[in-house]
Amino acid sequence: MRVDHVLRQGRLQQGTARISQLFQPESVAIVGASQKGGFATEILTNIKKWGFSGEVVAVNPRYTQIAGVPCYSSLKAIPHPVGLAMVAIPSKAIPEVLEDCEAAGVRAIQIISSGFAEQARDGASKQRWLMDWAARTGIPVVGPNCFGLMNAANRLMAVPLDFHTMKAGGISSILQSGTLVYSLIVPLLARGIGIGRVVTVGNEACLDVADFIDYFVDDEDTRVITSYCEQIRRPLEFMRACERAADKGKPIVIIKIGRSEKARQAALAHTGSLVGSDVAIDAVLKRLGVIRVDTVDDLIETAVALSSTKRPRGRRVAFASFSGTAASILSDVADTYGIEFPALPEPAKARLEAVFPEFGNVGNPLDLTAQGGYDTHIIDESLSTLATCGAYDMVIWGRGFPSWLDMSSALGQALKRAAASAPEVVFPILSLAGGHFYTSLDPKDAMVEPKADFDGMSFLQGLAPGLKALSALIGYAEFQRNRKPGDRLSAQRRRSTSYSEALRIMREAKDNVLTEREGKRLLALYGIPVTREALATRADEAGRIAHTLNFPVVLKVESAEIVHKTDVGGVVLNIPSAEKAAEAFEQIVASVRSHRPKAKIAGVVVQEMAKSGPEIMLGATFDPQFGPVVAVGLGGIWVEALKDVQVLLPPFDAADVHAAIGRLRGASVLRGARGSAKTDLDGLADCIVKFGTLCTDLADEVGEIDINPVILSANGTGLTAVDCLITKKKIQAV
């Protein structure tokens, strides 16, 4: 069901002042609470239990009191202003309750009830009515089909399940899942990590993820924004909100489902969500500095790491522990997570060798050995050396399992001294295993100064989630350092001076697939070098055209109905003379007619054959939400075999292109590996920037572009686009 486009019409634009009424109401009314129990009653019970600072009432015409709080027949009957109404009643009764909300002057509403766009039959029309009502009244509405919201600061626990403990902190969440409220929040609280504000948004009929990101950006208590997101309903507003978060240095960590077809179908069934192209979404999130993770464990650990008050200056990491096993495992898996462990500088190595036992092995990762646990000199020297030698931006202390650390112990004191001696170095504490958080490492040791955080960061759990989290912290710091002033993916894209002519070429093309010559006219218009060529309609004409070009030449059939020319014998290479060109013309026409007798043949293109050299694939798809997505990789026969591709989102510049090329696994081929000539990477970058301009100009016209190959000159100067396939955008039925 396509609800995205239809249900967003007339959407209410909400300001952060109004959204704050959801989290900081002066009073809360629970509509649908009952003495028989249920969802609404559980929400009411939790709000009361945790000591919400404002007034709490129930609304149900059958009762005068529920769970010890006053109950009224309607919202209009409540004798004081209502800041927030939590509505949990059958969907068919929602319109009457909303009219009651309007009459009573309710300032904000969350609709827990299901039965809207996530369901068939009249669900979409119910949700459309809700959107129209919210737009007309200006009252902020969250939901429907959601699970509640929380604000630890004022003890507003408006969710149906209870917690063992509660602590206010800096991790806020926007969730499209009720389960995630507990999967995310309970483990954090069990480790003594505080939470900020949490909202479940359900179908996002009126307020969506972008609205709440924008709100949390300005929330002083929020240090990290986390989210479980099934769709991005308003791409432009989402990008703007994320850019604001980046401007304020406020990280966003997100689980965005939709990598698989099954996930997309599950999202549709869950909240009526349409999930966009995953390649485009992945590229957008990276460009915005949003950290995308795949599991709840990764969401937790990454949020914890990014809650750190410090940011690493670079990627150089040292690891130390009392375990040789930890050092060995770490050495095996670190590369997988983008963590680098540079070798110890020689002076630092010599300093440590002087204090280590003979059986110790000095390196990075560093094993202090079991003896180090009893020798304060080894602990002090190790941590101090790693911190002050100037070779590392981060020093990780590894532990066996999650537990409090006694900061009065020898290890605790050594960590304090090392951190004080190098305030620019980040000092995470990471346990190899995850799970239950123990009160001490050894039950017989009394804890004098127990801590679950150090140097501005709570302890991390689990080797894989912890390393991924630290890699994300390093990556976010890099993103902030490398951000260009004014770099806005959300900025309105201006069309170039070539746009009018490019549009004319597109509109004059008679078929949905442009001919290769038509495609190359577009490339040439934007300054991308192409082969010299002309169309022949007779064999003798093919010979004459070939004579005007440099031999050898190549002949290709031109037919809008034939995309893969080689499959029908429509290409002949390395033609050495005009006579052979005439023969090749007849050969191609005969072969194509035998394979595709009904195909309309416009003629045969006679084309100058590009000299051999490294081949690049350059292409673009056009995402309906985010626009052009440019892909670059090794071309020719290697495209499918290697799948070595990097993605860019316009606008981008030559530096962005060079960085993308550098991330290709085959980048060494382009740089002249094993004595081969270096290619014109500056020229390639310029070509790709021009291609990005073409894609931006024609984003509303083109469905797909494939330039394969672009051949780079073997002498290190120049390149040529040899083949080009461009399709027109299909018109979507409304």
C-alpha positions in Angstrom: 0.0 0.0 0.0 1.5 3.4 -1.1 0.7 5.5 2.0 3.8 7.6 1.9 2.8 10.0 -0.9 -1.0 10.1 -0.2 -0.9 10.5 3.6 1.7 13.2 3.7 -0.5 15.7 1.8 -1.3 18.7 3.9 1.1 17.6 6.6 1.4 19.8 9.7 4.7 21.5 10.2 5.5 21.3 13.9 7.9 23.5 15.9 10.1 22.3 18.7 8.1 24.4 21.2 5.0 22.4 20.5 6.8 19.1 20.6 8.2 19.9 24.0 4.6 19.6 25.3 4.9 15.9 24.7 7.8 15.6 27.1 7.2 18.4 29.5 3.4 18.6 30.0 2.0 20.2 33.1 -0.6 17.4 33.3 -1.4 14.1 31.6 -4.8 12.5 30.8 -4.9 8.8 30.0 -7.9 8.2 27.7 -9.1 4.6 27.7 -7.8 3.5 31.2 -10.0 1.0 32.9 -10.4 -0.8 36.3 -10.2 -4.0 34.2 -6.5 -3.3 33.3 -5.0 -3.1 29.9 -2.5 -1.0 27.9 -3.8 2.4 29.0 -4.1 1.4 32.6 -0.5 0.1 32.6 0.7 3.5 31.3 -1.3 5.3 34.0 0.2 3.0 36.7 3.8 3.7 35.5 3.3 7.4 35.4 2.0 7.3 39.0 4.6 4.9 40.3 7.6 6.9 39.0 6.4 10.2 40.5 5.7 12.3 37.5 5.9 15.9 38.6 2.6 17.0 37.1 -1.1 16.1 37.5 -2.3 12.7 36.2 -5.9 11.8 35.5 -7.9 9.1 33.6 -10.7 9.5 31.1 -13.4 6.9 31.0 -17.2 7.6 31.5 -17.7 4.4 33.4 -15.5 5.3 36.4 -14.8 8.1 38.9 -11.4 6.7 39.9 -8.8 4.3 38.4 -5.6 3.1 40.2 -6.0 5.8 42.8 -6.3 8.8 40.4 -9.4 10.8 39.5 -11.3 9.6 36.4 -13.5 11.9 34.3 -16.2 11.3 31.7 -14.4 13.4 29.1 -11.4 15.7 28.6 -13.7 18.7 28.7 -14.8 17.6 32.2 -11.3 17.8 33.6 -11.1 20.9 35.9 -7.5 21.9 34.9 -5.6 22.3 31.6 -4.4 19.1 30.0 -0.9 19.2 28.6 -0.8 15.7 27.1 -3.5 13.2 26.2 -2.5 9.6 25.8 -5.2 7.8 23.8 -5.6 4.1 23.8 -9.1 3.2 22.5 -10.5 1.4 19.4 -9.7 3.4 16.3 -13.3 3.9 15.3 -13.8 6.0 18.5 -10.7 8.2 17.8 -12.6 11.0 15.9 -14.9 11.7 18.8 -12.0 11.8 21.3 -10.0 14.1 19.1 -12.9 16.5 18.9 -13.1 16.4 22.7 -9.3 17.2 22.8 -9.9 20.2 20.6 -12.7 21.5 22.8 -10.8 20.9 26.0 -7.7 22.8 24.7 -5.4 19.7 24.9 -1.8 20.8 24.0 -0.4 17.5 22.7 -1.6 14.0 21.9 -0.1 10.6 21.5 -2.4 7.9 19.9 -1.4 4.4 21.1 -4.3 2.8 19.2 -3.7 0.7 16.0 -6.1 0.2 13.1 -4.8 2.9 10.7 -2.5 2.8 7.7 -0.7 -0.4 8.9 -4.0 -2.3 8.2 -6.0 -2.9 5.1 -9.6 -1.8 4.3 -10.3 1.7 5.7 -7.0 2.1 7.7 -5.5 4.6 5.2 -8.6 6.7 5.1 -8.7 6.9 8.9 -5.1 8.0 9.0 -5.8 10.6 6.3 -8.6 12.0 8.4 -6.2 12.1 11.4 -3.6 14.1 9.4 -6.2 16.5 8.2 -7.5 17.0 11.8 -4.0 17.7 13.1 -3.3 20.1 10.3 -6.5 22.0 11.0 -6.1 22.3 14.7 -2.3 22.7 15.0 -2.2 20.2 17.9 1.0 18.0 17.7 0.0 14.3 17.4 2.3 11.3 17.7 1.3 8.0 16.3 -1.0 6.2 15.8 0.0 2.6 16.4 2.7 3.3 18.9 3.8 2.4 22.4 4.2 5.6 24.5 6.9 8.0 25.4 9.3 8.8 28.3 11.2 11.6 29.9 13.5 10.5 32.7 14.2 14.0 33.8 10.6 14.7 35.0 9.8 11.0 35.6 7.2 10.8 32.9 7.2 7.1 32.2 4.2 6.9 29.8 4.8 3.3 28.6 2.9 0.1 29.5 5.8 -1.9 30.9 7.8 -1.1 34.0 11.5 -0.7 34.7 13.7 -2.0 37.5 15.5 1.3 37.9 15.6 4.8 36.3 18.3 7.3 35.7 18.3 10.5 33.7 21.1 11.0 31.2 22.0 12.0 27.7 20.9 9.2 25.3 17.5 10.0 23.7 15.6 7.7 21.3 13.1 7.9 18.4 11.7 4.4 17.9 9.2 2.7 15.6 9.1 -0.3 17.8 7.7 -0.9 21.3 10.0 -3.8 21.9 13.0 -1.5 21.3 12.0 0.7 24.2 13.0 -2.2 26.5 15.7 -3.8 24.4 17.6 -0.5 24.3 16.7 1.2 27.6 16.8 -1.6 30.1 20.4 -2.7 29.4 21.5 0.9 29.5 19.9 1.5 32.9 21.3 -1.8 34.2 24.8 -0.4 33.6 24.0 2.8 35.3 23.8 4.7 32.0 21.1 7.4 32.1 18.5 8.1 29.4 17.0 11.3 28.2 13.7 11.4 26.2 12.2 8.4 24.4 9.3 8.5 21.9 7.7 5.8 19.9 6.4 7.3 16.6 4.4 4.4 15.1 2.9 5.3 11.7 4.3 8.8 11.8 1.0 10.2 10.5 1.7 13.8 11.8 5.1 13.9 13.5 8.0 11.8 12.2 11.6 11.0 12.8 12.8 14.2 11.3 10.7 16.3 13.6 12.1 14.6 16.7 15.7 14.7 15.5 15.2 18.4 15.1 13.8 18.7 18.6 16.6 16.6 20.2 19.2 18.8 18.5 18.0 21.7 20.6 17.5 19.6 23.8 20.3 20.5 26.1 20.0 17.2 28.0 20.5 15.0 24.9 24.1 14.1 24.0 23.4 11.3 21.5 20.3 10.7 19.4 19.4 7.0 18.7 16.7 5.7 16.4 15.1 2.6 15.0 13.6 3.7 11.7 11.6 1.8 9.1 11.3 4.7 6.6 12.4 8.2 6.0 9.1 9.9 5.1 10.3 13.4 4.4 13.9 13.2 3.0 14.6 16.9 2.8 13.5 17.6 6.4 15.4 14.6 7.6 18.6 15.8 5.9 18.2 19.3 7.3 17.6 17.9 10.8 20.7 15.7 10.6 22.8 18.6 9.3 21.7 20.7 12.3 22.7 17.8 14.6 26.1 17.7 12.9 26.5 21.5 13.2 26.1 21.1 17.0 28.3 18.0 17.2 25.4 15.8 18.3 25.8 12.3 16.9 22.9 10.2 15.5 23.0 6.4 15.7 20.3 4.6 13.7 19.1 1.2 12.9 17.5 1.7 9.4 15.9 -1.5 8.2 15.4 -2.3 4.5 18.7 -4.0 3.5 16.7 -7.0 2.4 13.4 -7.5 0.6 12.0 -9.4 3.6 12.8 -6.4 5.8 11.0 -4.1 3.4 7.9 -6.3 3.4 8.0 -6.5 7.2 8.1 -2.7 7.5 5.1 -2.5 5.2 3.2 -4.9 7.4 4.4 -3.2 10.7 3.7 0.5 10.1 2.6 0.8 6.4 6.1 1.9 5.6 7.7 2.1 2.2 11.4 1.5 2.5 13.6 3.4 0.0 16.6 2.2 -1.9 19.1 0.9 0.6 22.2 2.0 -1.4 20.9 5.5 -1.6 20.0 5.6 2.1 23.4 4.2 3.1 25.1 6.9 1.1 22.9 9.6 2.5 23.5 8.6 6.1 27.3 8.5 5.6 27.2 11.9 3.9 25.2 13.3 6.9 27.5 11.8 9.5 24.8 9.5 10.7 26.1 6.2 12.1 24.1 3.2 10.8 24.2 0.0 12.7 22.4 -3.3 12.2 21.8 -4.7 15.7 20.5 -3.5 19.1 23.8 -4.5 20.7 25.6 -2.2 18.2 23.1 0.5 18.8 23.7 0.4 22.5 27.5 0.3 22.4 27.8 2.9 19.7 25.5 5.3 21.6 27.6 4.7 24.7 30.9 5.4 22.9 29.5 8.5 21.3 28.3 9.8 24.6 31.9 10.3 25.5 32.9 13.9 26.4 36.1 13.5 24.3 36.8 12.9 20.6 39.9 11.1 19.3 42.3 13.1 17.2 43.0 10.3 14.8 42.8 6.5 14.1 45.9 5.3 16.0 44.8 2.9 18.8 46.6 1.1 21.5 45.2 -1.8 23.5 46.4 -3.1 26.9 45.1 -5.8 29.2 46.3 -8.5 31.6 45.4 -11.1 28.9 47.5 -12.5 26.1 44.3 -14.1 24.7 42.6 -10.8 24.5 45.6 -9.4 22.6 45.6 -12.3 20.2 41.9 -12.2 19.5 42.1 -8.4 19.0 44.9 -8.7 16.5 42.8 -11.0 14.4 39.5 -9.0 14.3 40.6 -5.4 14.5 40.9 -4.8 10.8 37.4 -6.0 10.3 36.1 -3.1 12.3 38.5 -0.5 10.9 40.6 -0.2 14.0 44.4 0.3 13.5 47.0 -0.8 16.0 50.3 0.9 15.0 53.5 -0.7 16.4 55.1 0.8 19.5 57.7 3.4 18.8 61.2 2.1 19.6 61.8 4.5 22.6 58.4 3.4 24.1 59.2 -0.3 23.5 62.6 0.0 25.2 61.0 1.8 28.2 58.5 -1.1 28.6 61.0 -3.8 28.1 62.9 -2.4 31.0 60.0 -3.1 33.4 58.4 -6.2 31.8 59.2 -9.7 33.0 61.4 -11.8 30.7 58.5 -13.9 29.5 56.5 -10.8 28.6 56.0 -9.8 24.9 56.0 -6.0 24.4 53.9 -4.8 21.5 50.6 -3.4 20.5 48.2 -4.9 21.5 50.0 -5.0 24.8 49.8 -8.0 27.2 50.8 -6.9 30.7 50.7 -10.6 31.7 49.1 -11.9 34.9 52.1 -10.7 36.9 51.2 -7.1 35.8 48.1 -7.4 38.0 50.3 -7.7 41.1 53.0 -5.2 40.0 51.9 -1.6 40.2 55.1 -0.5 38.4 54.2 -2.5 35.3 50.7 -1.1 35.2 51.9 2.5 35.7 54.7 2.3 33.2 52.5 0.6 30.6 49.6 3.0 30.7 51.8 6.1 31.1 54.0 5.0 28.2 51.1 4.4 25.9 49.4 7.6 26.8 52.5 9.9 26.5 54.6 8.5 23.7 52.7 10.5 21.1 51.9 7.5 18.9 48.3 6.9 19.9 45.0 8.8 19.9 43.1 6.2 21.9 44.3 3.7 24.6 41.8 0.9 25.3 41.9 -1.0 28.5 40.6 -4.5 28.0 38.8 -6.6 30.7 37.3 -10.1 30.8 33.7 -9.4 31.5 31.4 -6.4 32.5 31.8 -5.2 36.0 32.4 -2.1 38.2 36.0 -1.0 38.5 37.4 0.1 41.8 39.2 3.4 41.0 41.1 3.2 44.3 42.8 0.0 43.1 46.3 0.0 41.6 44.7 -0.3 38.1 42.2 2.5 38.8 44.9 4.8 40.1 47.2 4.0 37.1 44.3 4.8 34.7 43.7 8.1 36.4 47.4 9.1 36.2 47.7 8.1 32.6 44.5 10.0 31.6 45.7 13.1 33.5 49.1 13.0 31.8 47.5 12.9 28.3 44.2 14.7 28.3 44.0 14.6 24.5 44.0 10.8 24.5 40.7 8.9 24.8 40.7 6.1 27.3 37.8 3.6 26.7 37.4 0.5 29.0 36.1 -2.5 27.1 35.2 -6.0 28.3 35.7 -8.9 25.9 32.3 -10.4 26.8 28.9 -8.7 27.2 26.0 -9.6 29.4 25.2 -9.1 33.1 27.0 -6.2 34.7 28.7 -7.4 37.9 29.2 -5.4 41.0 32.9 -6.4 41.1 35.5 -8.3 39.2 36.2 -10.6 42.1 33.5 -11.1 44.8 36.1 -11.2 47.6 37.4 -7.8 46.8 35.7 -4.9 48.6 34.8 -2.0 46.3 36.0 1.3 47.8 35.4 3.6 44.8 33.2 1.7 42.3 32.8 3.2 38.9 31.1 2.1 35.6 32.6 4.9 33.6 36.0 6.5 33.1 37.4 9.6 31.4 33.9 10.7 30.2 32.8 7.4 28.8 30.8 4.5 30.3 32.4 1.1 30.0 31.8 -0.8 26.7 30.7 -4.4 26.5 31.6 -7.2 24.0 34.6 -7.2 21.7 32.8 -7.0 18.4 30.2 -4.4 19.4 32.8 -2.5 21.4 35.3 -2.2 18.6 32.6 -1.3 16.1 31.4 1.4 18.5 35.0 2.8 18.9 35.4 2.7 15.2 32.2 4.8 14.9 33.6 7.2 17.5 36.8 7.6 15.5 34.8 8.0 12.2 32.5 10.6 13.7 35.5 12.6 14.9 36.9 12.4 11.4 33.6 13.4 9.9 33.5 16.5 12.1 37.1 17.4 11.3 36.7 17.0 7.5 33.3 18.7 7.2 33.4 21.5 4.6 31.8 24.8 5.6 28.5 25.2 3.9 28.4 21.5 2.7 24.7 20.9 2.6 23.2 17.8 1.0 19.8 19.4 1.6 20.7 22.6 -0.3 18.6 23.3 -3.4 20.5 22.1 -6.5 21.0 24.7 -9.1 20.9 23.6 -12.8 24.0 24.2 -14.9 24.2 26.3 -18.1 24.0 23.0 -20.1 20.6 22.1 -18.7 18.4 23.5 -21.5 20.3 21.7 -24.3 20.5 18.5 -22.2 16.7 18.6 -21.7 16.2 19.1 -25.5 18.4 16.0 -26.2 16.4 14.0 -23.8 13.0 15.1 -25.1 14.0 14.6 -28.7 15.0 11.0 -28.1 12.1 9.0 -29.5 12.5 5.8 -27.4 12.7 5.1 -23.6 16.3 4.0 -24.1 18.6 6.5 -25.7 20.9 5.4 -28.5 24.5 5.3 -27.7 25.1 8.3 -29.9 22.4 10.3 -28.1 23.8 9.3 -24.8 27.3 10.4 -25.8 25.9 13.8 -27.0 24.8 14.3 -23.5 28.2 13.3 -22.1 30.1 15.6 -24.6 27.8 18.5 -23.7 29.0 18.3 -20.1 32.7 18.1 -21.2 33.2 14.3 -20.8 35.5 13.0 -23.6 33.8 10.5 -25.9 34.9 8.5 -28.9 34.6 9.9 -32.4 31.8 8.2 -34.3 29.1 8.4 -36.9 26.1 6.4 -38.1 26.2 4.4 -41.3 23.1 3.0 -43.0 24.9 1.2 -45.8 28.0 -0.9 -46.1 29.8 1.6 -48.4 28.9 4.4 -46.1 30.5 2.5 -43.2 33.7 2.2 -45.2 33.8 5.9 -46.0 33.2 6.9 -42.3 35.9 4.4 -41.2 38.4 6.0 -43.6 37.9 9.4 -41.8 38.8 7.9 -38.4 42.0 6.4 -37.0 42.2 2.7 -37.4 41.4 0.3 -35.9 37.7 1.1 -35.6 34.7 -0.7 -34.0 31.3 -1.2 -35.5 28.1 -1.4 -33.3 24.5 -1.9 -34.2 22.2 1.0 -33.3 18.7 -0.1 -32.2 16.7 1.2 -29.3 15.3 -2.3 -28.9 18.7 -3.9 -28.4 20.6 -3.0 -25.3 23.1 -5.8 -25.1 24.6 -5.7 -28.5 27.2 -8.4 -28.2 24.5 -11.0 -27.4 23.1 -10.7 -31.0 26.4 -10.3 -32.8 26.0 -6.6 -33.0 29.6 -5.6 -32.3 32.8 -6.1 -34.3 36.2 -4.9 -32.9 39.6 -4.1 -34.3 38.6 -3.4 -37.9 41.8 -2.5 -39.7 40.6 -0.9 -43.0 37.6 0.7 -44.8 37.1 -2.5 -46.8 36.8 -4.6 -43.6 34.5 -2.0 -42.1 32.1 -2.5 -45.1 32.2 -6.3 -44.6 31.6 -5.9 -40.8 28.5 -3.8 -41.6 27.0 -6.6 -43.6 28.0 -9.2 -40.9 26.4 -7.2 -38.1 23.1 -6.6 -40.0 22.8 -10.2 -40.9 23.5 -11.4 -37.4 21.1 -9.0 -35.7 18.3 -9.9 -38.1 18.8 -13.6 -37.5 18.7 -13.1 -33.7 16.0 -10.3 -33.5 14.1 -10.3 -36.8 11.5 -7.8 -35.6 14.0 -5.3 -34.1 14.1 -1.9 -35.8 17.7 -1.2 -36.9 18.6 2.4 -37.3 22.0 1.6 -38.7 25.5 0.7 -37.6 27.7 3.1 -35.7 31.3 3.3 -36.9 33.4 4.3 -33.9 37.1 5.1 -33.3 38.5 2.4 -31.1 40.0 3.7 -27.9 43.4 2.6 -27.0 43.7 0.1 -24.2 44.2 1.2 -20.6 42.6 0.7 -17.2 38.8 0.7 -17.4 36.4 2.5 -15.1 32.6 2.0 -14.7 30.7 5.2 -14.1 26.9 5.0 -13.5 24.0 6.5 -11.7 20.6 5.6 -10.4 17.9 8.1 -9.4 16.3 7.4 -6.1 12.8 8.8 -5.8 13.5 10.2 -2.3 17.1 11.3 -2.5 17.8 11.9 -6.2 21.0 10.9 -8.1 23.3 8.2 -6.7 26.6 8.1 -8.6 28.6 4.9 -8.6 32.3 4.5 -9.7 34.4 1.3 -9.8 36.7 -0.8 -11.9 35.0 -1.3 -15.3 34.8 -3.6 -18.2 34.6 -7.3 -17.3 35.5 -6.6 -13.6 32.2 -4.8 -12.7 30.2 -7.9 -11.9 33.2 -10.1 -10.9 34.6 -7.7 -8.2 31.6 -5.6 -7.3 34.2 -3.0 -6.2 32.1 0.2 -6.2 32.0 3.4 -4.3 29.0 5.7 -4.1 28.8 9.5 -4.3 25.9 11.9 -3.8 25.9 15.2 -5.7 27.0 17.8 -5.1 30.6 16.7 -4.7 34.0 18.0 -5.7 37.3 16.5 -6.9 38.5 15.9 -3.4 35.4 13.8 -2.6 36.0 11.8 -5.8 39.7 11.2 -5.0 38.6 10.0 -1.5 36.1 7.6 -3.1 38.6 6.2 -5.6 41.1 5.7 -2.7 38.5 3.5 -1.0 38.3 1.1 -4.0 39.9 -2.2 -3.4 41.4 -1.9 -6.8 42.7 1.6 -6.3 46.3 0.4 -6.6 45.6 -0.5 -10.2 44.8 3.1 -11.0 47.8 4.4 -9.1 50.3 2.3 -11.1 50.8 -0.9 -9.1 53.7 -3.1 -9.9 55.4 -0.8 -12.3 52.5 0.0 -14.5 51.9 3.6 -15.6 49.9 5.9 -13.3 46.6 7.0 -14.7 45.2 10.5 -14.9 43.3 10.5 -11.6 42.9 14.2 -11.7 41.3 14.0 -15.1 39.1 11.1 -13.9 38.0 13.2 -10.8 37.1 16.1 -13.1 35.1 13.7 -15.4 33.1 12.4 -12.4 32.4 15.8 -11.1 31.0 16.8 -14.5 29.0 13.6 -14.6 27.6 14.5 -11.2 26.4 17.9 -12.7 24.7 16.0 -15.6 22.9 13.7 -13.1 21.8 16.7 -11.0 20.5 18.5 -14.0 18.6 15.6 -15.4 17.4 14.0 -12.1 13.8 14.4 -13.2 14.3 13.0 -16.7 16.7 10.0 -16.4 16.0 6.6 -14.9 19.5 5.1 -15.1 22.9 5.8 -16.7 25.7 3.3 -17.3 29.0 4.4 -18.8 31.1 1.2 -19.1 33.9 1.5 -19.8 35.6 4.8 -19.4 39.1 3.9 -20.6 42.0 5.8 -18.9 45.0 6.5 -21.1 47.9 4.2 -20.5 50.3 7.2 -20.9 48.8 8.9 -17.8 46.9 11.7 -19.6 43.3 11.7 -20.7 40.4 9.3 -20.8 37.5 8.4 -23.1 34.0 7.3 -22.5 33.5 4.3 -24.8 30.0 3.0 -24.2 26.9 4.7 -22.8 23.4 3.5 -21.8 20.8 6.0 -20.7 17.2 5.3 -19.9 14.4 7.7 -19.4 12.6 7.9 -16.1 9.4 5.9 -16.0 6.3 8.0 -15.3 4.7 6.7 -12.1 1.0 6.4 -12.1 -0.6 8.6 -9.4 
